[in-house]
Amino acid sequence: MVAVSPVKAVGFDLDETLFDHRGASGAGADAFAAHLGVDDASAFRAAWFAAEEMEFERWRRGEISFAEQRRQRLVRVLRAFGLEVPADASGLDAMFERYLAMYRTHWRAFPEAREVLASVRRAGLRVGVLTNGAEAQQNEKLSAIGLAEAVDVVCTSEGIGVHKPDAHAFDTLAGGLGTSPGECLFVGDNPFQDVEGARGAGMRALLIARDASDPNDLTAVLEVLGLAMSEPWTGT
């Protein structure tokens, strides 16, 4: 029987794991639809999410720049609703900034996130974040939602030059945390990028599936590690 190393560090995905991206993006899209004069906010939100998923994946694959994926998302949605498309990149960027301002207004951590991170740290484990995203924005999110001080290491795909599920991304996180991959637990919401990616790199992994038929949240981390919540959490 192969001995299993004790967990010395826990890595977390950011969007939809610690940070409620979908809630913020949906609320931002609703406000943006109103700003643009679109009556059907539900249809606009669905189109916005679909464009985001498609163009963000193109950026992740290295086909377009981060700025370009934002522009292409906007172009797709504006055309779908018969709205005027700005003539150049600067016009698109200015329009996207209006959406970003609305999106930022709704930035929130998931309600249990702060207490779970505090509990993990109280147990003497190091805490890291590994996220497929832009360096400045992902760090801005962590600061805005009050979790920056609860994290020891932040690795963004832009900063390290590789995206999940590439094993090198997880190796980089483990190195930053001062552990081997086998001593890390990685927690995320994406079965392929987070769970399969982490396991492929030799880490243990935990899927956070808030909308599944059998949902869980970040308190599942404490159950896996055999820890208690360091501060009271009401579950609301």
C-alpha positions as CSV (number, residue, x, y, z in Angstrom):
1,M,0.0,0.0,0.0
2,V,1.3,3.5,-1.0
3,A,1.4,5.9,1.9
4,V,-0.6,9.1,1.4
5,S,1.2,12.3,2.4
6,P,-0.6,14.6,4.8
7,V,-2.2,17.7,3.4
8,K,0.0,20.7,4.1
9,A,-1.7,23.2,1.8
10,V,-5.0,23.9,0.1
11,G,-5.4,25.6,-3.3
12,F,-8.6,27.2,-4.4
13,D,-10.0,28.2,-7.8
14,L,-11.4,31.8,-7.6
15,D,-14.4,32.3,-9.8
16,E,-17.4,30.3,-8.7
17,T,-15.4,28.7,-5.9
18,L,-14.4,31.6,-3.6
19,F,-15.9,34.5,-5.6
20,D,-19.6,34.6,-6.9
21,H,-18.7,35.5,-10.4
22,R,-22.0,34.3,-11.9
23,G,-24.0,36.3,-9.5
24,A,-22.0,39.5,-10.1
25,S,-21.9,38.9,-13.9
26,G,-25.6,38.3,-14.0
27,A,-26.5,41.4,-12.0
28,G,-24.0,43.4,-14.1
29,A,-25.5,42.1,-17.3
30,D,-29.0,43.1,-16.1
31,A,-27.9,46.6,-15.4
32,F,-26.0,46.8,-18.7
33,A,-29.1,45.6,-20.6
34,A,-31.1,48.5,-19.0
35,H,-28.3,50.9,-19.8
36,L,-28.5,49.8,-23.5
37,G,-32.3,49.9,-23.6
38,V,-32.8,46.2,-23.9
39,D,-36.2,45.2,-22.5
40,D,-35.6,41.4,-22.2
41,A,-33.0,41.2,-19.5
42,S,-33.3,37.4,-19.2
43,A,-32.5,36.9,-22.9
44,F,-29.7,39.5,-22.7
45,R,-28.2,37.7,-19.6
46,A,-28.3,34.3,-21.4
47,A,-26.6,35.8,-24.5
48,W,-24.0,37.5,-22.3
49,F,-23.1,34.3,-20.5
50,A,-22.9,32.3,-23.7
51,A,-20.6,34.9,-25.3
52,E,-18.4,35.1,-22.2
53,E,-17.9,31.3,-22.1
54,M,-17.1,31.1,-25.8
55,E,-14.7,34.0,-26.0
56,F,-13.0,33.4,-22.7
57,E,-12.2,29.8,-23.9
58,R,-10.6,31.3,-27.0
59,W,-8.4,33.5,-24.8
60,R,-7.5,30.5,-22.6
61,R,-6.5,28.5,-25.7
62,G,-4.2,31.5,-26.8
63,E,-6.2,32.4,-29.9
64,I,-6.9,36.0,-28.9
65,S,-5.8,38.5,-26.3
66,F,-7.6,39.2,-23.0
67,A,-8.7,42.5,-24.3
68,E,-9.9,41.0,-27.6
69,Q,-12.0,38.4,-25.8
70,R,-13.8,41.2,-24.1
71,R,-14.4,43.1,-27.4
72,Q,-15.6,40.0,-29.1
73,R,-18.1,39.2,-26.3
74,L,-19.5,42.7,-26.6
75,V,-19.7,42.5,-30.4
76,R,-21.6,39.2,-30.3
77,V,-24.2,40.4,-27.9
78,L,-24.7,43.8,-29.5
79,R,-25.3,42.2,-32.9
80,A,-27.6,39.6,-31.4
81,F,-29.9,42.4,-30.1
82,G,-29.5,44.7,-33.2
83,L,-27.6,47.3,-31.3
84,E,-25.0,49.7,-32.7
85,V,-21.5,48.3,-32.5
86,P,-18.7,50.8,-31.8
87,A,-16.5,51.3,-34.8
88,D,-13.1,50.7,-33.3
89,A,-11.3,49.0,-30.4
90,S,-11.3,52.1,-28.2
91,G,-15.0,52.5,-28.5
92,L,-15.6,48.8,-27.6
93,D,-13.2,49.1,-24.7
94,A,-15.0,52.2,-23.4
95,M,-18.4,50.4,-23.6
96,F,-17.0,47.3,-21.9
97,E,-15.8,49.5,-19.1
98,R,-19.4,50.6,-18.5
99,Y,-20.3,46.9,-18.0
100,L,-17.3,46.4,-15.7
101,A,-18.3,49.2,-13.4
102,M,-21.7,47.5,-13.1
103,Y,-20.1,44.1,-12.6
104,R,-17.7,45.4,-9.9
105,T,-20.7,46.8,-7.9
106,H,-21.8,43.2,-7.2
107,W,-18.5,41.6,-6.4
108,R,-19.0,39.3,-3.4
109,A,-17.3,36.3,-1.8
110,F,-19.5,33.3,-1.2
111,P,-20.8,33.6,2.3
112,E,-18.8,30.8,3.9
113,A,-15.5,31.6,2.1
114,R,-13.9,33.8,4.8
115,E,-14.6,31.4,7.7
116,V,-13.4,28.4,5.7
117,L,-10.1,30.0,4.8
118,A,-9.6,31.1,8.4
119,S,-10.2,27.6,9.6
120,V,-7.7,26.1,7.1
121,R,-5.1,28.6,8.1
122,R,-5.8,28.1,11.8
123,A,-5.0,24.4,11.3
124,G,-1.5,25.4,10.1
125,L,-2.1,24.8,6.4
126,R,-1.0,27.3,3.7
127,V,-3.6,28.7,1.4
128,G,-3.3,29.4,-2.3
129,V,-5.4,30.5,-5.3
130,L,-4.9,29.3,-8.8
131,T,-7.1,31.0,-11.4
132,N,-7.5,31.2,-15.1
133,G,-7.7,34.9,-15.4
134,A,-5.9,38.2,-15.8
135,E,-3.4,39.1,-13.0
136,A,-4.7,42.6,-12.2
137,Q,-8.4,41.8,-12.2
138,Q,-8.1,38.5,-10.2
139,N,-6.0,40.2,-7.5
140,E,-8.5,43.2,-7.5
141,K,-11.3,40.7,-6.9
142,L,-9.6,39.1,-3.9
143,S,-8.9,42.5,-2.3
144,A,-12.4,43.8,-3.0
145,I,-14.1,40.8,-1.4
146,G,-11.9,40.9,1.6
147,L,-9.9,37.6,1.0
148,A,-6.5,38.9,-0.1
149,E,-5.1,38.7,3.4
150,A,-6.5,35.2,3.9
151,V,-4.4,33.8,1.0
152,D,-0.6,33.1,1.0
153,V,0.0,32.7,-2.8
154,V,-2.0,33.8,-5.9
155,C,-1.2,32.3,-9.2
156,T,-3.0,33.6,-12.3
157,S,-2.8,32.0,-15.7
158,E,-1.6,35.4,-17.1
159,G,1.0,35.7,-14.4
160,I,2.5,32.2,-14.7
161,G,2.0,31.8,-18.5
162,V,-0.1,28.6,-18.4
163,H,-3.7,27.7,-17.8
164,K,-5.5,25.0,-15.9
165,P,-5.7,22.1,-16.5
166,D,-2.1,22.1,-17.5
167,A,-0.1,20.2,-14.8
168,H,2.5,23.0,-14.8
169,A,-0.1,25.4,-13.4
170,F,-0.6,23.2,-10.4
171,D,3.1,22.5,-10.0
172,T,3.7,26.2,-9.9
173,L,1.0,26.7,-7.2
174,A,2.5,23.8,-5.1
175,G,6.0,25.4,-5.4
176,G,4.7,28.8,-4.3
177,L,3.1,27.1,-1.3
178,G,6.4,25.4,-0.4
179,T,4.9,21.9,-0.8
180,S,4.9,19.0,-3.3
181,P,1.7,18.4,-5.3
182,G,1.1,15.3,-3.3
183,E,0.8,17.4,-0.2
184,C,-1.9,19.7,-1.6
185,L,-5.7,19.6,-1.8
186,F,-7.1,21.6,-4.7
187,V,-10.7,22.9,-4.6
188,G,-12.7,24.1,-7.6
189,D,-16.0,24.2,-9.4
190,N,-14.9,22.9,-12.8
191,P,-14.7,19.0,-13.1
192,F,-12.1,19.2,-15.9
193,Q,-10.0,22.2,-15.3
194,D,-9.9,22.0,-11.5
195,V,-10.5,18.4,-10.5
196,E,-9.0,16.4,-13.4
197,G,-6.2,19.0,-13.8
198,A,-5.2,18.8,-10.1
199,R,-5.4,15.0,-10.0
200,G,-3.3,14.8,-13.2
201,A,-0.6,16.9,-11.4
202,G,-0.7,14.6,-8.4
203,M,-2.9,16.6,-6.1
204,R,-6.0,15.6,-4.3
205,A,-9.1,17.4,-5.5
206,L,-12.5,18.4,-4.3
207,L,-15.3,19.6,-6.6
208,I,-17.6,22.4,-5.4
209,A,-20.9,21.9,-7.2
210,R,-23.3,24.5,-5.8
211,D,-26.0,23.9,-8.4
212,A,-25.9,20.1,-8.6
213,S,-28.7,17.7,-7.6
214,D,-26.5,16.9,-4.5
215,P,-24.9,20.3,-3.9
216,N,-22.1,21.2,-1.6
217,D,-20.2,24.4,-0.7
218,L,-16.8,25.3,0.7
219,T,-17.6,23.8,4.1
220,A,-17.0,20.4,2.4
221,V,-13.3,21.4,2.6
222,L,-13.4,21.2,6.3
223,E,-15.2,17.9,6.2
224,V,-12.5,16.4,4.0
225,L,-9.7,17.8,6.3
226,G,-11.5,16.9,9.5
227,L,-11.5,20.5,10.7
228,A,-14.1,22.6,12.5
229,M,-15.2,26.1,11.4
230,S,-13.1,28.7,13.2
231,E,-15.9,31.2,13.3
232,P,-19.6,30.8,13.3
233,W,-21.3,30.6,9.9
234,T,-25.1,30.8,9.7
235,G,-25.4,29.2,6.3
236,T,-27.1,32.2,4.8
